[in-house]
Amino acid sequence: MDRRRFLAAAGAVGAAATGALSGCLGARGGSAADYDVGMTATAFAPEEVTVAVGETVVWHNNSSRTHTVTAYEGALPEGAAFFATGGFEDEETAREAWWSDRGGALENGDEFSHTFEVAGTYDYVCIPHEQGGMLGTVVVEE
């Protein structure tokens, strides 16, 4: 079973249990089979995901709030490519673009993807919600 299909099955079980209590099944948007990491109002869900070298992670904004996905450049594994919504080449430029004109913004329903070619741990942030703790991690294994 591939990772997205597994996540979709696991998500369906969790959503059914949660939905019975909250009545909010329709609010999520998208299907877990289509993406690896969702974005709620204040968090990446899940906060950590593990993939193999060469796999692509897809983030999906299921929230009504605007978000970004921006790697912590100083914490990237040696030889790893920087990644950020908006296609910026470094963290400083991504941050400046967000604070000057919301550069790199992912609106509700938008997606971003990145293929991880180097094993290691990748920490990333949603710039506008960093102070609120909206951080995530991708672990890439050989």
ZIBELVEN-V518201 format. One record per residue. N is the residue number from 1. RES is the residue in three letters. PSI is psi in radians with two decimals (* if undefined). OMEGA is omega as a letter, one per 20 degrees, with the letter a starting at -180 (999 if undefined). Layout:
BEGIN
((N	RES	PSI	OMEGA) (N	RES	PSI	OMEGA))
END
This chain:
BEGIN
((1	MET	2.29	r) (2	ASP	2.86	a) (3	ARG	-0.79	a) (4	ARG	-0.68	r) (5	ARG	-0.70	r) (6	PHE	-0.81	r) (7	LEU	-0.66	r) (8	ALA	-0.76	r) (9	ALA	-0.79	r) (10	ALA	-0.72	r) (11	GLY	-0.64	r) (12	ALA	-0.71	r) (13	VAL	-0.81	r) (14	GLY	-0.71	a) (15	ALA	-0.68	r) (16	ALA	-0.76	r) (17	ALA	-0.78	a) (18	THR	-0.73	a) (19	GLY	-0.62	r) (20	ALA	-0.54	a) (21	LEU	-0.64	a) (22	SER	-0.41	a) (23	GLY	0.45	a) (24	CYS	0.46	a) (25	LEU	-0.67	a) (26	GLY	-0.19	a) (27	ALA	-0.33	a) (28	ARG	-0.81	a) (29	GLY	2.48	r) (30	GLY	3.00	r) (31	SER	2.43	a) (32	ALA	-0.35	r) (33	ALA	-0.34	a) (34	ASP	-0.27	a) (35	TYR	2.88	a) (36	ASP	-0.64	a) (37	VAL	2.17	r) (38	GLY	2.95	r) (39	MET	2.08	r) (40	THR	-3.02	a) (41	ALA	-0.54	a) (42	THR	0.18	a) (43	ALA	2.73	r) (44	PHE	2.45	a) (45	ALA	1.90	j) (46	PRO	2.84	r) (47	GLU	-0.46	r) (48	GLU	2.40	r) (49	VAL	2.51	r) (50	THR	2.30	r) (51	VAL	2.98	r) (52	ALA	2.72	r) (53	VAL	2.35	r) (54	GLY	-0.13	r) (55	GLU	2.69	r) (56	THR	2.34	r) (57	VAL	2.36	r) (58	VAL	2.20	r) (59	TRP	2.47	a) (60	HIS	2.21	r) (61	ASN	1.79	r) (62	ASN	0.07	a) (63	SER	2.77	r) (64	SER	-0.16	r) (65	ARG	2.67	r) (66	THR	2.40	a) (67	HIS	2.96	r) (68	THR	2.88	r) (69	VAL	2.00	a) (70	THR	2.12	r) (71	ALA	2.54	r) (72	TYR	1.78	a) (73	GLU	-0.71	a) (74	GLY	-0.22	a) (75	ALA	0.11	a) (76	LEU	2.52	r) (77	PRO	2.63	r) (78	GLU	2.26	r) (79	GLY	-0.02	a) (80	ALA	2.58	r) (81	ALA	2.45	r) (82	PHE	2.57	r) (83	PHE	2.52	r) (84	ALA	2.54	r) (85	THR	2.48	a) (86	GLY	-0.15	r) (87	GLY	0.39	a) (88	PHE	2.65	a) (89	GLU	-0.25	r) (90	ASP	2.89	a) (91	GLU	-0.72	a) (92	GLU	-0.79	r) (93	THR	-0.71	r) (94	ALA	-0.77	r) (95	ARG	-0.79	r) (96	GLU	-0.72	a) (97	ALA	-0.72	r) (98	TRP	-0.91	a) (99	TRP	-0.37	r) (100	SER	-0.70	a) (101	ASP	0.52	r) (102	ARG	0.60	r) (103	GLY	2.41	a) (104	GLY	0.18	a) (105	ALA	2.35	r) (106	LEU	2.00	r) (107	GLU	3.00	r) (108	ASN	2.24	r) (109	GLY	-0.23	r) (110	ASP	2.69	r) (111	GLU	2.75	r) (112	PHE	2.50	r) (113	SER	2.68	r) (114	HIS	2.37	r) (115	THR	2.25	a) (116	PHE	2.02	a) (117	GLU	-0.15	a) (118	VAL	2.28	r) (119	ALA	2.60	r) (120	GLY	-3.00	a) (121	THR	2.27	a) (122	TYR	1.99	r) (123	ASP	2.49	a) (124	TYR	2.97	a) (125	VAL	2.72	r) (126	CYS	1.95	a) (127	ILE	-0.89	a) (128	PRO	-0.29	a) (129	HIS	0.33	a) (130	GLU	-0.78	a) (131	GLN	-0.44	r) (132	GLY	0.00	r) (133	GLY	0.36	r) (134	MET	1.49	a) (135	LEU	2.68	r) (136	GLY	2.93	a) (137	THR	2.38	r) (138	VAL	2.16	r) (139	VAL	2.16	a) (140	VAL	2.11	a) (141	GLU	2.65	r) (142	GLU	*	999))
END
